[in-house]
Amino acid sequence: MTLWHGRFEGGPAAELMAYTVSLPFDRRLAADDITGSRAHVRGLGRVGLLTGEEVSSILEALDTVEAELTDGTFVFEPSDEDIHTAVERRVTELAGPAGGKIHTGRSRNDQVATDLRLFAKRELAAVARRVLDLQHVLFERAVEAGDAYLPGYTHLQRAQPVLLAHHLLAHGWALARDVDRLLDTRDRLDVSPLGAGALAGSSLPLDPASVAADLGFARVFANSLDAVSDRDFVAEALFDLALIGVHLSRVGEEIVLWSSEEFGFARLDDAYSTGSSMLPQKKNPDIAELARGKTGRLIGHLTGLLATLKSLPLAYNRDLQEDKEPLFDAVDQVSLGLAAVAGLMATTTFDHQRMAAAADSPATAATDLAEYLVVAGTPFREAHAIVGGLVREALEGSTSLAELVAAHPALGDEAAALIGEGIGVRRRTSPGAGGPEPVAAQVEAFRARLDADDARVRAAGA
C-alpha cells in the first residue's frame, strides 16, 4: 500500500515503481529519517496533536525500527518506495493506530529535505576532518623536509628553486580553503525545513522552531516554498567536494610525474602502489592516477545537479530525487581519496639529492641575475633581455652561463657567484616566498591554522 493510495482506484504499475523507487539509495538516510521522525513526534506532542501515550508508543516503535535496521532484521516490502515509506509502514505495524498519526502535519517533501540536511551537516564535518588529516600529513612532511629544495615549475618548465616544504605547504593552504568552504556550506544549510509541509505549511498548530531546536538546527525556515524546493546546499556541497577532488588531482599529477624515472624525485611505498600483470619491473602510482580520474566524476555530479535544478518551478518536483546519489557518491569518493592520498604522502620517499640537482640548473638563476642588474640601476625589462640573451647563448654554444655572466661588463664575477648549489633557494627572501627564512615563518603560520581549524571542526561535531 502506498502513502497516496486513497486518491487512486488501482495500484501503481510495476514500471512506475521500478522507475521511481529510491529505496536502493535513500535507505542510507534511515538514521536521519528516524532522528527527524522522533523530533517531529515530540513536537506533535508538545502542541497537543498527540497524547503522551501516543508519543511514547511511536517513539518506542521508532526505537525498534532503528534496532532492526542496525542489526539487519528489518524486512523491506515491495510497496516501500523509499526509506520514509518503509519506516512509517513499520512504525504503524508496531504502534497500531498511533503509528498512523506519525505523518500528521508533515509531507515527504519537508521530511526528505530535513533528512538530507541532517546527513549533509554530519558528513561535511566528517569530510573536513579528513581534509585536516591530509593537511597534517603534508605539514609533518614539510617539517621533516628541512632545507631540502627542488625546482619550482611554471608551464612544467623549471623556473626557480623553492624548498620542498614550501611546495608541500602550497597544497596544504589550498586544502585549508576547502575546510573553510565545507564549514561555510555547513553553516548555510543549518536550517530546519520541518513544518513546511508539502509546500504551504499547515492549518495545524505546529511549532517548527521547537522541532528545529530539538534537531540541533541553528535556524528554522522562513518560507515554506523555499524550504521544500531548496537544494542550493547540495549544489554547494558538490562544488566543495569537486574542488577537493581537483586539489587531490593536482597532488596526484605531481606524484605521477615525480615518481617517474624521468623526474626521479619520489619513490612510492609498496603498500601504496601497485604492480603490472605483465611487466615485472613496474611500480604504478594508482592512487595518484585515480585521484586525477575520479575528479571528472565529481565535476559531473555537480554539473548534473545544476542542470536538474535550473528549470524547476516552485515548489517540490520529483526531479529533486536526483540530488541524493551524486551527493552520496561524492562524499564517499572524496572521503576514500583523502584517506588514500594521506597514506600515499605519508609514506613516499623524496630523493632530495635528485631534486637539488635539478633545482641547481644554471638557468634557474636567471631571475636572480636580472634582479642583480635591477639593484645596480638597470631597468628590469632591459635586465631581462640581457640575461635572456646570455641564457640563449649558453644553450646554443659551448660556454657555460656562469662563464658568460662573469665575462659580461654589467655582471662579472660577483653576479656569476649567484650560480651554484643551494644559492638560488636561499635568495627567496620576500614574505611568503620559497626560501628558508619565509618558509620558517610560514610553517608557524600553518601550524596555527591547523590548530584553529582542528578546533572549528571539533566544534562541528567531527
C-alpha positions in Angstrom: 0.0 0.0 0.0 1.4 3.4 -1.0 1.2 6.6 1.1 -1.1 8.1 -1.5 -3.4 5.1 -2.3 -6.6 6.9 -1.3 -6.7 9.1 -4.4 -6.2 6.2 -6.8 -8.6 3.4 -7.7 -5.9 0.9 -8.5 -2.3 0.2 -7.6 0.8 1.6 -9.3 2.2 -0.1 -12.4 5.3 -2.2 -12.0 7.1 0.0 -14.5 6.2 3.2 -12.4 7.6 1.6 -9.3 10.7 0.3 -11.0 11.5 3.8 -12.4 10.6 5.9 -9.4 11.7 3.9 -6.5 14.5 5.5 -4.5 14.9 3.0 -1.6 18.0 1.3 -3.0 19.9 4.5 -2.4 17.9 6.7 0.1 17.9 3.9 2.7 21.2 5.5 3.6 19.2 8.2 5.2 17.5 5.8 7.6 19.2 7.1 10.7 18.4 10.7 9.8 14.8 9.8 8.9 14.3 8.2 12.4 16.0 11.2 14.1 13.7 13.6 12.2 10.7 11.5 13.0 11.4 11.4 16.7 11.7 15.2 16.8 8.5 15.6 14.7 6.6 13.3 17.1 7.8 15.1 20.2 6.8 18.3 18.5 3.3 17.0 17.8 3.1 16.0 21.5 4.1 19.5 22.7 1.3 21.2 20.7 -1.3 18.6 21.8 -1.8 16.8 18.4 -0.6 13.6 20.0 -1.2 12.3 23.6 1.6 11.5 25.8 0.8 7.8 25.4 0.8 8.1 21.6 4.1 9.8 21.7 5.6 7.1 23.8 4.2 4.4 21.6 5.5 5.9 18.4 8.9 6.6 19.9 9.2 3.0 21.1 8.3 1.8 17.7 10.9 4.1 16.1 13.5 2.6 18.6 12.5 -0.9 17.4 12.8 0.1 13.7 16.2 1.6 14.4 17.4 -1.6 16.0 16.0 -3.7 13.2 17.8 -1.5 10.6 21.0 -1.7 12.5 21.1 -5.4 13.0 19.8 -6.2 9.5 16.5 -7.8 10.6 14.3 -5.0 9.1 12.2 -6.5 6.3 11.5 -4.2 3.3 8.3 -4.7 1.4 7.8 -4.3 -2.4 5.5 -1.4 -1.7 8.3 0.6 0.1 9.0 3.4 -2.4 11.6 5.0 -0.2 13.1 4.9 3.3 10.3 7.3 4.6 7.6 4.9 3.4 9.4 1.9 4.9 9.9 3.5 8.3 6.3 4.8 8.5 4.9 1.4 7.4 6.8 -0.5 10.1 6.1 2.1 12.8 2.4 1.7 12.0 2.7 -2.1 12.2 4.3 -1.8 15.6 2.3 1.1 17.2 -1.0 0.5 15.6 -3.4 3.5 15.2 -0.9 5.8 17.0 1.6 4.9 14.3 -0.8 6.1 11.7 -0.5 9.6 13.2 3.3 9.9 12.7 2.9 11.8 9.5 0.5 14.4 10.9 1.4 17.9 9.7 4.3 16.5 7.7 5.0 15.8 4.0 7.7 13.7 2.5 8.7 17.0 0.9 9.8 18.6 4.1 10.8 15.2 5.6 13.3 14.4 2.9 14.7 17.9 2.9 15.3 17.6 6.7 16.9 14.2 6.3 19.3 15.3 3.7 20.3 18.4 5.7 21.0 16.3 8.7 23.1 14.0 6.5 25.0 16.9 4.9 25.7 18.5 8.3 27.3 15.4 9.6 29.1 14.2 6.5 30.6 17.6 5.5 32.0 17.9 9.0 33.5 14.4 8.6 35.0 15.3 5.2 36.5 18.4 6.8 38.1 16.2 9.4 39.6 14.0 6.6 40.9 17.1 4.8 42.6 18.2 8.0 44.2 14.7 8.4 45.8 15.1 5.0 46.9 18.7 5.9 48.6 17.3 9.0 50.5 14.7 6.8 51.6 17.5 4.5 52.7 19.6 7.4 54.7 16.8 9.0 56.4 16.0 5.7 57.2 19.7 5.2 58.8 20.0 8.7 60.7 16.8 8.0 62.0 18.1 4.7 64.0 20.8 6.4 66.2 22.6 3.9 65.6 20.2 1.0 64.8 22.0 -2.2 63.6 21.4 -5.7 62.8 23.3 -8.9 59.5 25.3 -8.8 57.8 25.0 -12.2 55.7 27.1 -14.5 54.3 25.6 -17.7 56.0 22.4 -16.3 59.4 24.1 -17.1 62.0 24.7 -14.4 61.6 28.2 -13.1 63.1 29.0 -9.7 64.2 26.8 -6.8 61.9 26.5 -3.7 62.1 24.5 -0.5 60.2 21.2 -0.7 58.4 22.3 2.5 57.1 25.4 0.5 55.8 23.1 -2.2 54.1 20.7 0.2 52.5 23.6 2.1 51.2 25.1 -1.1 48.9 22.1 -1.3 48.2 22.5 2.4 46.9 26.0 2.0 44.6 25.0 -0.8 43.1 22.3 1.4 42.7 24.9 4.1 40.4 26.8 1.8 38.5 23.6 1.3 37.9 23.3 5.1 36.6 26.9 5.0 34.2 26.1 2.2 32.9 22.9 3.9 32.2 24.6 7.2 30.7 27.7 5.4 28.4 25.4 3.4 27.5 23.5 6.6 26.6 26.8 8.3 24.3 27.9 5.5 22.5 24.5 5.3 21.9 24.5 9.1 18.2 25.3 8.6 15.3 23.0 9.5 12.6 22.6 6.8 10.2 20.6 9.1 6.9 22.3 9.3 6.9 23.5 5.7 4.7 20.5 4.8 4.2 19.8 1.1 4.7 23.4 0.1 2.5 25.8 2.1 2.7 24.9 5.8 -0.3 23.6 7.7 -3.5 24.6 9.4 -2.4 22.6 12.4 -0.8 24.4 15.4 2.8 23.2 14.5 5.8 24.7 16.2 8.7 24.4 13.6 11.1 26.4 15.8 10.9 23.9 18.7 11.4 21.0 16.3 14.4 22.8 14.8 15.9 23.2 18.2 15.2 19.6 19.1 17.1 18.5 15.9 20.1 20.8 16.6 19.4 23.1 13.7 20.6 26.7 14.1 17.6 28.2 12.3 14.1 27.4 11.0 12.9 28.1 7.5 11.3 31.5 6.7 9.4 30.4 3.5 7.7 27.1 3.1 8.0 27.1 -0.7 11.7 27.7 -0.5 12.2 25.2 2.3 11.0 22.2 0.4 12.5 23.1 -3.0 15.9 24.4 -1.9 18.8 22.2 -2.9 21.4 25.0 -3.0 23.1 23.3 -0.2 23.5 20.1 -2.2 24.9 22.1 -5.1 27.3 23.9 -2.8 28.4 20.7 -1.2 29.0 19.1 -4.6 31.1 22.1 -5.6 33.1 21.9 -2.4 33.7 18.2 -2.9 34.5 18.6 -6.6 37.1 21.3 -5.7 38.7 19.0 -3.1 38.8 16.4 -5.9 40.6 19.0 -8.1 43.1 19.6 -5.3 43.7 15.9 -4.9 44.1 15.6 -8.6 46.9 18.2 -8.6 48.7 16.3 -5.9 48.2 13.1 -7.8 49.5 14.6 -11.0 52.7 15.7 -9.3 53.2 12.3 -7.7 52.8 10.6 -11.1 55.5 12.9 -12.5 57.8 12.9 -9.6 57.8 9.1 -9.3 58.7 8.6 -12.9 62.3 7.8 -13.8 62.4 10.9 -15.9 61.9 13.1 -12.8 63.0 10.6 -10.1 62.0 13.0 -7.2 59.9 10.4 -5.3 59.8 6.7 -4.6 56.5 5.2 -3.7 56.0 2.8 -0.8 55.0 -0.7 -1.8 51.8 -0.5 0.3 50.6 2.5 -1.6 51.4 1.4 -5.2 50.6 -1.4 -7.5 52.4 -3.7 -10.0 51.8 -4.8 -13.5 50.2 -8.1 -14.6 52.7 -8.3 -17.4 55.7 -6.0 -16.7 57.6 -7.3 -13.7 59.6 -4.1 -13.1 56.7 -1.8 -12.7 55.6 0.1 -9.6 52.5 2.1 -10.5 51.1 5.2 -8.8 47.4 4.0 -8.9 46.2 6.2 -6.0 47.6 9.3 -7.7 46.1 8.4 -11.0 42.7 7.6 -9.5 42.8 11.0 -7.6 43.0 12.5 -11.1 40.5 10.2 -12.7 37.7 10.4 -10.1 37.7 14.2 -10.3 35.9 14.1 -13.6 33.2 12.1 -11.9 32.9 14.6 -9.1 32.7 17.5 -11.5 30.0 15.6 -13.4 27.9 15.2 -10.2 28.0 19.0 -9.8 27.1 19.9 -13.4 24.4 17.2 -13.5 22.6 18.5 -10.4 22.8 22.1 -11.6 21.2 21.0 -14.9 18.5 19.3 -12.9 17.8 22.4 -10.8 17.9 25.1 -13.5 14.3 24.8 -14.7 12.3 23.6 -11.8 9.2 25.6 -10.9 8.4 26.0 -7.2 8.0 24.0 -5.1 8.8 20.3 -4.9 9.3 18.2 -8.1 10.2 14.6 -8.3 13.4 15.7 -10.2 14.8 16.5 -6.8 15.1 12.8 -6.2 18.3 13.1 -8.3 20.0 15.1 -5.6 21.0 12.1 -3.4 23.0 9.7 -5.5 25.5 12.3 -6.6 25.9 13.7 -3.1 26.3 10.2 -1.5 28.9 9.2 -4.2 30.8 12.4 -3.9 31.1 12.1 -0.2 32.2 8.5 -0.5 34.8 9.1 -3.2 36.3 12.2 -1.7 36.5 10.5 1.7 38.2 7.5 0.2 40.5 9.7 -1.8 41.6 11.9 1.1 42.5 8.8 3.2 44.4 7.2 0.3 46.3 10.3 -0.7 47.2 10.9 3.0 48.7 7.4 3.2 50.5 7.9 -0.1 52.0 11.2 1.0 52.9 9.9 4.5 54.9 7.0 3.0 56.5 8.4 -0.1 60.3 8.9 0.0 61.7 12.0 -1.6 65.0 12.0 -3.3 66.5 15.3 -2.0 69.7 14.9 -4.0 67.9 14.4 -7.3 65.6 17.4 -6.5 68.6 19.6 -5.7 70.5 18.6 -8.8 67.5 19.7 -10.9 67.0 22.9 -8.9 70.6 23.9 -9.3 70.5 24.0 -13.1 72.2 27.3 -14.0 69.2 28.6 -15.9 67.2 28.7 -12.7 69.4 31.6 -11.5 68.3 33.8 -14.4 65.8 35.8 -12.4 68.4 36.5 -9.7 70.8 37.7 -12.4 68.2 40.1 -13.8 67.4 41.3 -10.2 71.2 41.8 -9.6 71.1 44.2 -12.6 68.0 45.9 -11.3 69.7 46.6 -8.0 72.5 48.2 -9.9 70.1 50.5 -11.7 69.2 48.7 -14.9 65.5 48.8 -15.9 64.0 45.4 -15.4 62.9 44.9 -19.0 66.5 45.7 -20.2 67.9 43.4 -17.5 65.5 40.7 -18.6 66.7 41.0 -22.2 70.4 40.9 -21.2 70.1 37.7 -19.1 67.8 36.1 -21.6 70.4 36.6 -24.3 73.1 35.1 -22.1 70.9 32.0 -21.4 70.3 31.6 -25.2 74.0 31.9 -25.9 74.8 29.3 -23.3 72.3 26.9 -24.6 73.5 27.3 -28.2 77.2 27.3 -27.6 80.0 25.6 -25.6 80.4 28.4 -23.0 78.6 27.9 -19.7 76.2 30.5 -18.4 78.5 31.2 -15.4 81.4 32.0 -17.7 79.2 34.2 -19.9 78.0 36.1 -16.8 81.5 36.5 -15.4 82.6 38.0 -18.7 79.7 40.4 -19.2 80.6 44.0 -18.3 77.4 44.7 -16.4 77.6 41.5 -14.4 81.0 40.0 -13.7 82.3 37.6 -11.0 80.0 38.8 -8.3 77.0 38.0 -10.4 78.4 34.7 -11.5 78.6 33.7 -7.9 74.8 33.6 -7.8 75.0 30.5 -9.9 75.8 27.5 -7.7 74.4 24.8 -5.5 71.8 25.9 -3.0 72.4 29.6 -3.7 69.2 30.4 -5.5 66.8 28.9 -2.9 68.4 30.9 -0.1 67.8 34.1 -2.1 64.0 33.7 -2.0 63.6 36.0 1.0 60.4 38.0 0.4 57.4 37.4 2.6 55.6 34.2 1.6 58.5 33.1 -0.7 60.1 29.7 -1.0 63.4 30.2 0.8 64.4 29.1 4.3 63.5 32.3 6.3 60.0 33.0 4.9 59.2 29.2 4.9 60.1 29.1 8.6 57.5 31.8 9.3 55.0 30.0 7.0 55.5 26.8 9.0 54.4 28.5 12.2 51.5 30.2 10.4 50.3 26.9 9.0 50.7 25.2 12.4 48.5 27.9 13.9 46.0 27.5 11.1 45.8 23.7 11.7 45.2 24.3 15.4 42.4 26.7 14.7 40.8 24.5 12.1 41.0 21.5 14.3 39.0 23.4 16.9 36.5 24.5 14.3 35.9 21.0 13.0 35.6 19.6 16.5 33.0 22.2 17.2 31.2 21.0 14.1 31.0 17.5 15.7 33.7 15.8 13.7 
